[in-house]
Amino acid sequence: MEWEVYALRYGDQQRVRGMNFIAAGDPHDAPMPLDFYVWLLRSGARTIVVDTGFRVVGTPERGRRILRPVEVALAGMGCDPAAVADVVITHLHYDHAGNLDLFPNATFHLQEREMGFATGRHMCVGCLRHAFDVEDVVRMVRALYAGRVQFHSGDGQVAPGVSVHHVGGHTDGLQMVRVDTARGPLVLASDASHFYANMESGLPFPIVFNLGEMAAGWALARRLAGRDDRVVPGHDPLVRALYPAVEGSGGETVALHLPPLAP
């Protein structure tokens, strides 16, 4: 089963290069902004959403801005969130697991370790819980009690041609998504690598729970994809430069199942 895969940018944050790597920063660093995406998978009449973005509440305080609400971005692709049956949550950080209430009929696919991480002893440490929003975690717990969470432990299948793979590193339960497309298997790395440059340089993004797992995750992503140009990082603006834009999106939504415009 082959899928179309789209990256939909909904927000951004202005940063400099030294903020995006575990390395000594230079106060004169060049700008290196960070984009926020959700991803849409389509095969025939079936639609899967990967991650749900962040909510408007708390966005200015975190130094982020919403360029278009997630529901508007999805509507531009003809996707009604209320009609989506499956949503993959790569991890429970606020910018990937907000807006869960937009999907009232969906089953959420989550690594069991991520739920334990977000509700367990590690959340006693301020720097580890900072990127979580308690309201998002509570919404996931409510979805669990409503019978709307499917836990995965390691590798798991969401649909024919769509699988999830535990990678850890950034959070204890981070998972990547592998999707069969016309150009071969595509890996949505999510925050296993925020930027292409994290993988290429071997320098991780500074928000990390297990550094060894994060480094191993880059090799796993490449192995699952079979080729480096089929690994898509979670926050890189270059994604929108490399892939064809969807007509009418103003360059905010790009088609990842099509060959890159440049190597």
C-alpha positions in Angstrom: 0.0 0.0 0.0 1.6 3.3 -1.1 0.9 6.6 0.6 1.2 10.3 -0.1 3.0 12.2 2.6 2.7 15.9 3.3 4.5 18.2 5.7 2.3 21.1 6.8 4.1 24.0 8.5 1.9 25.7 11.2 4.4 27.8 13.2 8.0 28.9 13.6 10.6 30.2 16.1 13.5 32.5 15.4 16.8 31.0 16.7 20.5 31.1 16.0 22.7 28.2 15.0 24.4 27.7 18.4 20.9 27.1 20.0 20.4 24.0 17.9 23.4 21.8 18.7 25.2 20.5 21.8 28.3 22.5 21.2 29.9 25.7 22.2 27.8 28.6 20.9 29.0 31.7 19.2 27.2 35.0 20.3 27.6 36.1 16.6 25.9 32.9 15.3 24.0 33.2 12.1 20.2 32.8 12.2 18.9 29.2 12.1 15.1 29.3 12.6 13.0 26.3 13.6 9.8 25.3 11.8 6.9 23.4 13.4 5.1 20.8 11.3 2.3 18.3 11.4 2.3 15.5 8.8 -0.6 14.2 6.7 -0.6 10.7 5.2 -3.1 9.7 2.4 -3.8 6.5 0.6 -7.1 6.3 -1.3 -9.8 7.3 1.1 -7.7 6.6 4.2 -6.0 9.5 6.1 -3.6 9.4 9.0 -2.3 12.5 10.8 1.2 12.4 12.5 1.4 14.8 15.5 -1.1 17.5 16.3 1.0 20.7 16.9 0.8 23.1 19.8 -2.1 25.0 21.1 -2.5 28.8 21.1 -2.4 28.9 24.9 1.1 29.4 26.1 2.6 30.0 22.6 3.9 33.6 23.1 5.4 32.6 26.5 7.5 29.9 24.8 8.7 32.3 22.1 6.9 30.5 19.3 4.3 31.9 16.9 1.5 30.2 15.0 1.5 31.0 11.3 -1.8 29.2 10.7 -3.8 27.0 13.1 -3.4 23.3 12.6 -7.0 22.9 11.7 -6.6 25.6 9.0 -3.6 23.8 7.6 -5.4 20.5 7.5 -8.5 22.1 6.0 -6.3 23.4 3.1 -5.7 19.8 2.3 -9.3 18.8 2.5 -8.9 17.1 5.8 -11.6 17.3 8.5 -9.9 16.4 11.8 -13.2 15.0 13.1 -13.1 12.4 10.3 -9.6 11.2 11.1 -9.5 7.7 12.6 -5.8 7.4 13.4 -3.3 9.9 14.8 0.3 9.0 15.5 1.9 11.0 18.3 5.6 10.7 18.0 6.1 12.0 21.6 4.2 14.1 24.1 6.1 17.4 24.0 3.8 20.4 23.7 4.5 21.1 20.1 3.7 17.6 19.0 0.7 16.6 21.2 -1.4 19.8 21.6 -4.8 20.1 19.9 -5.8 16.5 20.7 -9.3 17.7 21.1 -9.4 18.5 17.4 -9.6 14.8 16.8 -12.6 13.5 18.8 -13.0 10.3 16.9 -9.3 9.3 16.5 -7.3 6.5 18.0 -4.0 7.9 19.2 -0.9 5.7 18.5 1.8 6.2 21.2 4.7 4.3 22.6 3.9 2.9 26.0 7.2 4.2 27.3 6.3 7.7 26.4 3.2 7.7 28.6 5.2 6.3 31.4 7.9 8.9 30.8 5.4 11.8 30.8 3.6 10.7 33.9 6.5 9.2 35.9 9.4 10.2 38.2 11.4 12.0 35.5 8.8 14.7 35.5 10.0 15.7 38.9 13.0 17.3 37.1 12.2 20.7 35.8 14.4 20.6 32.7 12.9 17.3 31.6 9.2 18.4 32.1 9.7 21.8 30.6 8.8 20.8 27.0 5.6 19.0 28.2 2.3 20.8 28.8 0.4 19.1 31.6 -2.9 19.8 29.9 -1.8 17.9 26.8 -0.7 15.0 28.9 -4.0 15.0 30.9 -5.9 15.0 27.6 -4.0 11.9 26.5 -4.8 10.2 29.8 -8.5 11.0 29.3 -8.3 9.5 25.8 -6.7 6.4 27.3 -9.6 6.0 29.7 -12.0 6.5 26.8 -10.5 3.6 25.0 -8.9 5.7 22.3 -5.1 5.0 22.8 -3.3 2.2 21.1 0.1 1.6 22.8 3.1 0.3 20.8 6.2 -1.2 22.4 9.1 -0.9 20.0 7.9 -1.5 16.4 4.3 -1.5 15.5 1.9 -1.2 12.5 -0.6 1.6 12.2 -1.9 0.6 8.7 -0.5 -1.4 5.8 2.6 0.5 4.7 2.7 2.7 7.8 4.7 1.6 10.9 6.1 3.2 14.0 9.5 2.5 15.5 10.7 3.4 19.0 13.9 5.4 19.0 14.1 7.2 22.3 16.8 9.8 22.8 14.9 13.1 22.7 12.3 11.6 25.1 12.3 8.1 26.5 9.4 7.1 24.2 10.0 9.0 21.0 9.0 7.1 17.9 9.6 7.6 14.2 7.2 6.8 11.4 8.1 4.8 8.3 5.8 5.2 5.3 5.7 3.3 2.0 5.6 5.8 -0.9 6.0 5.7 -4.6 9.7 6.7 -4.2 10.4 4.1 -1.6 10.2 4.0 2.2 10.1 7.5 3.8 11.0 8.1 7.5 9.5 10.9 9.4 12.2 11.2 12.0 10.3 13.8 14.1 12.6 14.9 16.9 15.1 12.1 16.5 16.8 14.9 14.4 15.4 18.4 14.5 17.5 19.5 11.5 19.4 17.7 8.7 22.5 19.2 10.2 22.1 17.3 13.5 22.4 14.0 11.7 25.0 15.2 9.2 27.3 16.8 11.9 26.7 14.2 14.6 25.8 17.1 17.0 22.5 16.5 18.7 19.8 19.1 19.4 20.2 20.2 23.1 16.9 18.9 24.4 17.8 15.3 25.0 17.0 12.6 27.5 19.4 9.9 26.4 22.3 11.0 24.2 23.4 7.5 23.2 19.9 6.6 22.0 19.6 9.8 20.0 22.9 9.1 18.2 21.8 5.5 17.5 18.5 6.9 16.2 20.2 8.6 13.3 21.5 5.2 12.1 18.1 3.6 12.6 16.4 6.3 10.6 18.8 5.8 7.7 18.4 2.0 7.9 14.6 2.2 7.9 14.6 4.6 4.9 17.3 2.8 2.9 18.6 6.2 1.7 19.5 9.4 3.4 17.3 11.5 1.1 14.2 9.6 2.4 14.8 10.7 6.0 12.8 13.8 6.9 13.8 15.8 10.1 11.2 17.2 12.4 11.8 21.0 12.4 14.1 21.9 9.5 13.0 24.9 7.2 15.0 23.2 4.5 12.2 20.6 4.1 10.1 23.3 2.5 12.9 24.3 0.1 13.7 20.7 -0.9 10.3 19.4 -1.7 7.5 20.5 -4.1 5.0 22.8 -2.7 1.3 22.0 -2.8 -0.5 24.3 -5.1 -2.4 27.1 -3.2 -0.4 26.6 0.0 2.0 29.4 -0.5 4.8 27.0 0.1 3.6 26.1 3.6 2.7 22.5 2.7 5.1 20.3 0.7 4.8 16.8 -0.8 7.4 14.5 0.7 6.4 11.5 -1.4 7.7 13.3 -4.5 11.4 13.4 -5.3 13.3 16.3 -3.7 13.8 19.3 -5.9 17.5 19.4 -5.0 20.0 16.9 -3.6 
